[in-house]
Amino acid sequence: MNDCLFCRILAGEIPSAKVYEDEDVYAFRDINPQAPTHILVIPKEHIGSVAELREDNRDVAAKCLVAAARIAEREGLTEGYRIVSNCGPDAGQTVKHLHFHILGGNRLTDQMG
């Protein structure tokens, strides 16, 4: 998808601060962090959001979450972290490519909205 920011990052057209990569998943530091540790985990396959997960592509979400757990461990988030995936404009999704935010590094508030 030529107009997808995350696809352009994957293609190397836009730089990112990579923290993890395997054949299915790519992760990088958010340029506007909302916590001391704020990393985005994305599938290399373009899927618009959680709402577009189906039987034939559901494994990509599991691969992203397994990668997120490994990344959190590497980042030293031993006291906990939050994983968030916004789905649609009302939830604040600004890039229409499935992604999971790893947020941690301090005590997060209970506020979710």
N, C-alpha and C positions, 0 to 999 in steps of 0.2 A: 504494500500500500504506500504509494509515493507521498501521500499527504499525512501519514501517521508519524508523529514525532518519535515514538519508540521503534518503529520499523526503520526509520532513518538512523537512529542510534545504532541499531543492530547492523545496519549496512555500513557503518563507519562514517556516515556523512556528517554526523554531529558527535562531538566528543562527549565522553562520559567518564566518570571515575569508577571503573569496574572493580567489583569486589568478589565476583564469582562468575564462572561460566562453565557450562558443560554442553553436551550436544543439543539439549532441549531448552535450557534455561539460561538467562543472563540476569545479573544483578548489579546495580550501581547506586552510588550515593545520590540522594535527592539534592537538587541545587537550591531548594528552599526548605531546609530541614525544619521540622516541627518538633523535634526532640534531639538530644545530643547525638543519638544514633538514629538515622532515618535513611533506610535503604529500600529501593524499589526492586522487586523481583518480578521478572516478566518472562512469559514463554517466547521462544523464538518464532513460534507459529502465531500469526495474527488471529486473535480472537477478540472481539470487541469488549466483552465484559463477562462477568459470571453469568449473566442472563443468556449468553450465547453458548454456554457449555451444554453439550449433548452427549449421548452414549458414545459416539465415535471420537470425541475429543476430550472426554472427561479426565483421562489420565494426565493431561497437561496440568491440571490444577493440583493433583497429588504431587507431581514432580516439582512444581513451584513451592509447595508447602514443605516438602522434604528438604529442598534447597534452603528455604528460609530457616528451618531448624538448624541446619549446619552452619549457616551464616551467623545466626544469633550466637551460637556456641563460640565460633571463631572471634566474634566481636566482644566476647566476655559478658554477655547479657545474662549473667547467672541469677540475678534477682528477679528476672522476668522481663517480658516485652509484650508488645501488642502487635498483632497482624490484622491489617484492615484492607478490605477491597471495596472501594466505592463502585456502585453500580447505577449508572445513569446520572443525568444532570441534577436531579433533586438531591442526590446523595453526595454531590460535589465531584463527580468524575469529570476531569478536564481533558484527559487523553483517552480516546476510545480504543484502547488496547488493554486487554486483561493485565492487571498488575496487582501486586500485593505489597503494601507498605509494612516494613518492619520498623517499629518505633520503640525506642528504649534508651537506656543510659541514665535515667533518673526515674523517680516515682511519678507515674502518669496519673492524671486526674481521673475521677470516675465519670466525668462529663463525656458523653459520646455524641453530642449533637448540638 
